[in-house]
Amino acid sequence: MMTLPDTQTRWRCRRGMLENDLLLRAFLEHGYDELDQEGRDAFERLLGYPDNLLLDLVLGRQQTVDADIARLVPLIRAAAAARAGD
Amino acid sequence: MTLTTRKFDALIVGAGGAGLRAALQLANADARVAVVSKVFPTRSHTVAAQGGVNAALANVLPDSWHWHMFDTVKGSDYLGDQDAIEYMCRAAPKVVYELEHFGVPFSRLEEGNIYQRAFGGQSQHFGKEQAARTCAAADRTGHAILHSLYQQNLRAHTHFFDEYFAIDLIKDDAGYVLGLVAFDILSGEPIAIEAKTTLIATGGAGQIFRTNTNALSNTGDGMAMALRAGVPLEDMEFVQFHPTGIAGRGMLITEGARGEGGFLINDQDERFMERYAPNAKDLASRDVVSRAIAIEVREGRGCGRNKDHVLLDLRHLGADTIMKKLPGIREVSMTFLGVDPIEEPIPVFPTCHYSMGGIPTNRDGQVVVPVKDTPEDPVPGLYAAGEAACVSVHGANRLGGNSLLDILVFGRAAANHILGFLKDNRHHRPLQQDSVDRALERLARWDRKGEGEAVEPLRRELRKVMEDHCGVFRTAEVMQEGVNRLHRLRERIDNAVIRDHSRTFNTARVEAMELENLMDCAMATIVSALGREESRGAHSRMDFTDRDDERWLRHSLYSLQDDAMDYKPVRTQPVTVESFPPKERVY
């Protein structure tokens, strides 16, 4: 899978729900840059999820069998927590 | 360079529920229809609507469209147009059954009928017993509707311009709207999309306020395009706020938290609601709680480093109650603030939720403007629906469950009128080049290099000015200061620059153009609010505390040119039934 350029990824973090906007934007600022290729590919797959499912996954209300995406979830939560004090 | 052009019968701007419902109606009637959306369609904000759709199906309790109409007129604080409200309430059962056929999995009663919830503001027998009118697909009604409509549109061969940003409408000297100029965010290339009819369905402009519940994409793009095309915006002063949004983030903390016994405190640990509402205290109505919070902050009793919020304290409820009864609130607070409400209070501030105002339309979705002595002359070829439009069914205040209904009923109604228009207007009118050129200039303006302020700080400042000067605490003095600040900000935005001038996926350029749209919507909102010297529905003035039907039972119209205000009468005459005259609104 081809990884999208950063600006394109950034735009696809624009979501239908404010919660997802904030979670994903925080991750772009704190964490995305450290991802390896596998992690970035997994992030692209996560962006393809419908908004409600994406939020459920990140908030831990649902689990995914995609192990690479599952590894991203705590990183996204940590990024949101890092922004929490802003 | 030759500009790429494409031609369609109908062009829809925005791929939320209103746009997709209209597109489907048109595509199913074999019209050539295209949808332009700056984000992938299923990432539209309709996806966030949890509540449901109101329709008098009478599946749970007795109901009638006429009672639904009464509730909507009363909820609107009598500013809603009663012909449009009658039309919407009569059409509601039909649009719900249509959704069912499109594949929306509504929650069911045991015998198989659609389940209906009771929401606030719903009554039987014109204001008597509680009604149960809201049809829902669990707590994901908007999501189910959006995905079903998108799939249906794919089946019907609607053409999608995904990730295209609409710049401006194309209009000819005779006043016809001929489509619009957009650009492909991926390549940066502009395109003229010619259409015999254009429907604006771009949603609301909640992002004009710092604290709001809206997705980041809700920047009022369609409203601002209409303004620039000479169309005024109607009733923009009416903005629905929820008292307890997470401060600085915007997400809602539902009334349930206060219902369970949570209370608000200021920086002196005082339960200040006891002063504002000695009986109801923290469970006073939304507008009372919102204003009380704003006053505490204005008078210097706010909390935090910037003293810009108050605190919602749940600690006394204990860990068991919070984990059992308010788990969602705890989860949101911990995720977005790092605050566990078992141990710490949650910072909150009133959050903007919904714009009642928008592009003025009649009940066929035609955009209407005042021309000489006619207050509502249709703009040929131009339509609007959903939160971007003001038809006006919500008047001064929207009832829960009526926003999804609005987008479905009037998306469909606009499409039906468009089909008639297409029969009478079979050919494209000649493209007016100077109108195209103006749109292209607007795009090229952001290629300017050199010194200038950056976009993001200006956006932050705009949103803060609106929160401080046009939020829930409104007086002439406070708002006039806000208008003055916005005027200065407008000049600074005119001179702003972006650093990235690349073509491919230049999101900086998109965000710059969104800022211009936010600016126009913000000015429309504050100037309209300053003009309306009364309190009605969601518009609450500290210096004009009463509703004034004699002077103000009329719609506001804000025009971009000179920031001028005009007014037009409310349509108090329904289509077939008797009018509901204004009464004191008591629940």
Interface residues (C-beta under 8 A of the other chain):
Chain A: P5 T7 Q8 R10 W11 R12 R14 R15 G16 M17 L18 E19 D21 L22 L23 R25 P50 D51 N52 V58 L59 R77 A80 A81 A84 G85 D86
Chain B: K38 V39 F40 T42 R43 S44 H45 T46 V47 A48 R140 H143 L146 H147 E163 I185 L186 N212 T213 N214 A215 L216 S217 G248 R249 G250 M251 E331 V332 T335 F336 L337 G338 V339 T504 F505 N506 T507 V510
